Amino acid sequence: MPSDSIFLIGEGTVFMRFEAGGIEGASRQLAAETGLRLDTPAVLIAGGNAARQQAVYGTLATIARLGEEAGIRPPAIILAGNKVILEDKPSWAKRLPLFGKRVLVTRTREQASDLVKRIVRFGGEAVEFPVIAVRPPSQPEKAAALDAILNAVETFDWILFTSANGVEFTFRRLMQLGKDIRSLSRARIAVVGPKTEEKLAGYGIYPDLVPEQSFQAETLLEALRTAAKPGEKFLIAKGDLARKVLPEGLRELGFDVTEADVYENVPAAEGGEDVLHMLRSGKLDAVTFTSSSTVTNLLAALRALGEPEPEQLLNRTALVCIGPITAETARKAGLSVRIMSGEATIDSLAEALASVFAESVPQSNREEKA
């Protein structure tokens, strides 16, 4: 099975990005993992921005020597296939919509890999700057309150998970308390979207209810209107900054609701000086936001680094948000959102990001202009 850095992009052509190491090792890895012959035509390209791009053409056998002679160093990409020699750089840029683009990824380091892989697959360069971190409740009284709830988990009729983090921290703490999945056997399980469902499946549990679209609290609440029965008790496993739409909506419907803050969000800003320099020098093409917290925390981090007007600085780039809630937070903060994903998923966010730099942007994903 080819590694995560190698992708088939159509008609026998493969794409590989490597961040470090030798060009020869990368080209031979590409040949070994894809079955391509060493005499397959290939192009080696380095440089994230168009003004800095270098490219040399050869074969998988010669590309390392040609690249070293041209002074090319990682990070770089190799495109290989029988059609490579027939096409020029603009056609590759069209095929890889993020080719030559540098994209800031602001979500937690533990969760960033999915988005980073998709950016790389579209030919872009991902710059990781996690502005948020997650951890178990740090205050003793909140930790004790969580334990009390989880020790009574068998008493709930419904358990709702609004994020993959909610699943992760709930089961981590249940195991620490000596409980396993059998303690959830009485309850029906609902999740907000496919990523949360995927995380839950890792524990051998498949939800009873997943919204068919939107993947946000409002759609889950609407689905529960008909799925839940009067008198049932709900447990919502969530983060400390989660919106109140779901618990308040369920209470308005007459249900008994317990909220459990199974994790807390804290600001993080490691490596901020480099990011600020890239923003000021125009070396970032796009910024992605995956939650309202990433919006507020990035602005706060830039201010803390001495940037008096971070909104204007960010508005020089293409700002891409995951769904309407995050986009609304960004707009209220004075940011000009270029595009938001049609669904609140990483796949949809990556597609929206790629469409910004493609020939056309789906009208349904465009932000309305005043």
C-alpha positions in Angstrom: 0.0 0.0 0.0 1.6 3.4 -0.9 2.4 5.7 1.9 0.1 8.7 2.8 2.4 11.0 0.9 1.8 9.3 -2.5 -1.4 9.9 -4.5 -2.8 8.8 -7.8 -4.1 11.8 -9.7 -5.3 10.2 -12.8 -4.3 8.4 -16.0 -1.3 6.6 -14.6 0.2 9.8 -13.1 1.3 9.9 -9.4 2.1 12.7 -7.1 4.4 12.6 -4.1 5.3 15.3 -1.6 8.3 14.9 0.7 9.3 17.3 3.5 12.9 16.1 4.2 15.5 13.6 3.1 17.2 13.1 -0.2 15.6 13.4 -3.6 17.0 10.1 -4.7 15.5 8.3 -1.8 12.1 9.9 -2.5 12.1 9.0 -6.2 13.1 5.4 -5.5 10.4 5.1 -2.8 7.9 6.5 -5.3 9.0 3.8 -7.9 9.0 1.0 -5.3 5.5 1.8 -3.9 3.8 2.4 -7.2 5.5 -0.1 -9.4 6.6 2.6 -11.9 9.8 1.9 -13.8 12.8 4.1 -13.1 12.7 5.4 -16.7 9.2 6.8 -16.2 9.1 10.6 -17.1 9.1 12.8 -13.9 9.2 16.4 -12.9 10.6 17.6 -9.6 9.1 20.9 -8.3 10.1 22.9 -5.3 9.0 26.3 -3.9 5.6 27.0 -2.3 4.9 30.3 -4.1 4.9 30.8 -7.8 7.7 33.4 -7.6 10.0 30.8 -6.0 9.1 27.7 -7.9 11.8 25.6 -9.5 11.2 22.6 -11.8 13.4 20.1 -13.5 12.2 17.4 -15.9 13.8 13.9 -16.3 13.0 10.4 -15.2 12.7 8.7 -11.8 16.2 7.5 -12.3 17.7 11.0 -13.2 15.5 13.4 -11.3 17.7 13.3 -8.2 20.9 14.3 -10.0 19.1 17.0 -12.1 17.5 18.4 -8.9 20.8 18.5 -7.0 22.5 20.2 -9.9 19.6 22.8 -9.9 20.0 23.3 -6.2 16.5 22.0 -5.3 16.0 21.1 -1.7 12.9 19.7 0.2 10.1 20.3 0.7 9.3 19.4 -2.9 7.0 17.3 -5.0 7.5 14.7 -7.7 5.0 14.1 -10.4 5.7 10.9 -12.4 3.9 9.2 -15.3 4.0 8.8 -19.1 2.1 12.1 -19.6 4.4 14.3 -17.5 6.9 15.0 -20.3 4.1 16.2 -22.6 2.7 18.8 -20.1 4.0 22.1 -18.9 3.9 23.6 -15.4 0.6 25.6 -15.9 -1.2 22.4 -16.8 0.0 20.8 -13.6 -1.1 23.8 -11.6 -4.5 23.4 -13.1 -4.6 19.7 -12.2 -3.5 20.5 -8.6 -5.5 23.4 -7.5 -3.4 24.3 -4.5 -0.1 24.0 -6.4 2.2 26.8 -5.2 -0.1 27.8 -2.4 0.8 28.0 1.3 -2.1 27.3 3.7 -2.3 28.0 7.4 -3.9 25.2 9.5 -5.1 26.4 12.9 -6.8 23.3 14.4 -5.3 21.3 17.2 -2.1 19.4 16.3 -3.7 16.1 17.1 -6.5 16.8 14.6 -4.6 18.6 11.9 -3.3 15.6 10.0 -6.5 15.0 8.0 -6.6 18.5 6.7 -2.9 18.7 6.1 -3.0 15.5 4.0 -5.8 16.9 1.9 -3.9 20.2 1.3 -0.8 18.2 0.3 -3.0 16.0 -2.0 -4.2 19.1 -3.8 -0.6 20.2 -4.3 -0.4 22.8 -1.5 2.0 23.5 1.4 0.4 23.3 4.8 1.8 25.4 7.6 0.6 24.1 11.0 -0.1 26.7 13.7 -2.4 25.1 16.3 -4.1 28.0 18.1 -6.1 25.7 20.3 -5.3 22.7 22.5 -7.7 20.3 24.3 -7.2 18.6 27.7 -9.3 17.0 30.5 -10.9 19.4 33.0 -8.1 21.0 35.0 -10.1 22.3 38.0 -10.6 19.7 40.7 -14.3 20.6 41.2 -15.0 20.2 37.5 -13.1 16.9 37.3 -15.1 15.6 40.3 -18.4 16.7 38.7 -17.5 14.8 35.5 -16.6 11.7 37.4 -19.9 11.8 39.2 -21.8 12.0 35.9 -19.8 9.2 34.3 -20.2 6.9 37.3 -23.9 7.2 36.7 -23.7 6.8 32.9 -25.9 3.7 33.0 -28.9 5.9 34.1 -29.2 7.8 30.8 -31.5 7.0 27.9 -29.5 9.0 25.4 -25.8 9.9 25.1 -25.0 12.6 22.6 -21.5 13.3 21.3 -21.0 16.6 19.4 -17.4 16.1 18.4 -14.7 13.5 18.0 -12.9 15.0 21.0 -16.0 14.4 23.1 -15.9 10.7 22.2 -12.1 10.5 22.9 -12.2 12.2 26.3 -15.4 10.4 27.4 -14.0 7.0 26.8 -10.6 7.8 28.1 -12.1 8.8 31.4 -14.6 5.9 31.5 -11.6 3.5 31.2 -9.8 5.3 34.0 -12.8 4.9 36.2 -12.9 1.2 35.5 -15.8 1.2 33.1 -16.1 -0.2 29.6 -18.6 0.0 26.7 -21.0 -2.3 28.5 -21.9 0.7 30.8 -23.4 2.4 27.7 -25.6 -0.6 26.7 -28.8 0.9 28.0 -28.5 4.2 26.2 -29.1 5.1 22.6 -26.2 7.0 21.0 -26.4 10.1 18.8 -23.6 11.9 17.1 -23.4 15.2 15.2 -21.6 14.0 12.1 -19.4 11.5 10.3 -16.1 12.2 11.9 -17.6 11.8 15.4 -19.3 8.6 14.1 -15.9 7.4 12.9 -14.2 8.0 16.2 -17.0 6.2 18.0 -16.7 3.2 15.7 -13.1 2.9 16.9 -14.5 1.9 20.3 -16.8 -0.7 18.6 -19.9 1.4 19.0 -22.2 2.5 16.1 -24.6 5.4 16.8 -28.4 5.0 16.6 -28.8 8.5 15.2 -26.7 10.7 12.8 -28.1 13.7 11.0 -28.3 13.3 7.3 -26.9 16.7 6.5 -25.4 19.9 7.9 -23.6 18.1 10.8 -24.3 20.7 13.4 -26.2 20.9 16.7 -29.4 22.3 15.0 -29.8 19.3 12.7 -29.2 16.9 15.5 -31.8 18.6 17.7 -34.3 18.5 14.8 -33.7 14.7 14.4 -34.2 14.1 18.1 -37.6 15.8 18.1 -39.0 12.6 16.5 -36.5 10.0 17.7 -36.7 10.7 21.4 -39.6 9.7 23.7 -41.2 11.8 26.5 -39.5 11.5 29.8 -36.1 10.2 28.5 -32.9 11.4 30.1 -30.0 12.9 28.0 -26.3 13.1 28.6 -24.4 15.5 26.3 -20.6 14.9 26.3 -19.0 18.1 25.1 -16.3 20.6 25.4 -16.4 23.6 27.7 -16.9 26.0 24.9 -19.7 24.2 23.1 -22.7 26.1 22.0 -25.9 25.8 24.1 -28.2 25.1 21.1 -28.6 21.4 21.9 -29.1 21.4 25.7 -31.3 24.4 25.7 -33.4 23.1 22.7 -33.9 19.7 24.4 -34.9 21.3 27.7 -37.5 23.4 25.8 -38.9 20.1 24.5 -39.3 18.9 28.1 -36.4 16.6 28.4 -34.1 16.0 31.4 -30.6 17.1 30.2 -27.2 16.7 31.9 -24.2 18.4 30.3 -20.8 16.9 30.9 -17.7 19.0 30.0 -15.4 16.1 29.2 -12.6 18.3 27.9 -11.7 22.0 27.9 -10.2 24.2 25.2 -7.1 26.3 25.9 -5.3 28.8 23.7 -2.0 27.6 22.1 0.4 29.7 20.0 3.7 27.9 19.5 5.7 29.2 16.6 3.6 32.3 16.2 6.5 34.6 15.3 7.1 32.6 12.0 3.5 32.8 11.1 3.3 36.5 11.8 6.3 37.0 9.5 4.7 35.0 6.8 1.5 37.0 7.0 3.3 40.3 7.0 5.5 39.4 4.0 2.6 37.9 2.0 3.9 34.3 2.1 0.6 32.8 3.2 -2.1 32.4 0.6 -5.0 31.1 2.7 -6.0 30.5 6.3 -8.4 27.8 7.4 -10.7 27.9 10.4 -12.3 24.8 11.7 -14.2 26.2 14.7 -15.1 29.5 16.3 -12.3 29.0 18.8 -9.7 28.9 16.0 -10.9 32.3 14.8 -10.8 34.0 18.2 -7.6 32.4 19.3 -5.7 33.2 16.1 -6.7 36.9 16.4 -5.7 36.9 20.1 -2.4 35.2 19.3 -1.5 37.7 16.6 -2.3 40.6 19.0 -0.2 39.1 21.7 2.7 39.0 19.2 2.4 42.7 18.7 0.2 42.9 15.6 -2.2 45.9 16.2 -4.6 45.1 13.4 -4.6 41.3 12.8 -8.0 41.5 11.0 -6.5 43.5 8.2 -3.5 41.2 8.0 -5.6 38.1 7.7 -7.9 39.7 5.2 -5.1 39.8 2.7 -5.4 36.0 2.5 -8.2 33.7 1.4 -10.1 32.9 4.6 -11.8 29.6 4.5 -14.3 28.4 7.2 -15.9 25.1 8.1 -19.6 25.8 7.9 -21.9 28.7 8.8 -21.2 28.9 12.6 -17.5 29.4 12.2 -18.0 31.8 9.2 -20.4 33.9 11.3 -17.9 34.1 14.1 -15.2 35.2 11.6 -17.5 37.9 10.1 -18.4 39.3 13.5 -14.7 39.6 14.3 -14.2 41.8 11.2 -12.8 39.1 8.9 -13.7 38.8 5.2 -14.6 35.1 4.7 -13.8 34.1 1.1 -15.6 30.8 1.2 -17.2 28.3 3.6 -17.6 24.6 3.3 -21.0 23.3 2.3 -20.8 20.7 5.1 -19.1 20.9 8.5 -16.5 18.3 7.5 -12.8 18.4 6.7 -13.4 16.9 3.3 -15.8 19.6 2.4 -13.5 22.3 3.9 -10.6 21.0 1.7 -12.7 21.0 -1.4 -13.9 24.6 -0.7 -10.3 25.7 -0.1 -9.2 24.1 -3.4 -12.1 25.7 -5.3 -10.8 29.2 -4.2 -7.8 28.7 -6.4 -9.4 26.7 -9.2 -11.0 28.3 -12.3 -14.4 28.5 -10.7 -16.0 28.4 -7.2 -19.3 26.6 -6.7 -21.9 29.3 -6.3 -23.5 27.4 -3.4 -20.3 27.7 -1.4 -19.6 31.4 -2.0 -20.1 33.9 0.7 -22.7 36.5 -0.1 -21.4 39.9 -0.8 -23.0 43.0 0.8 
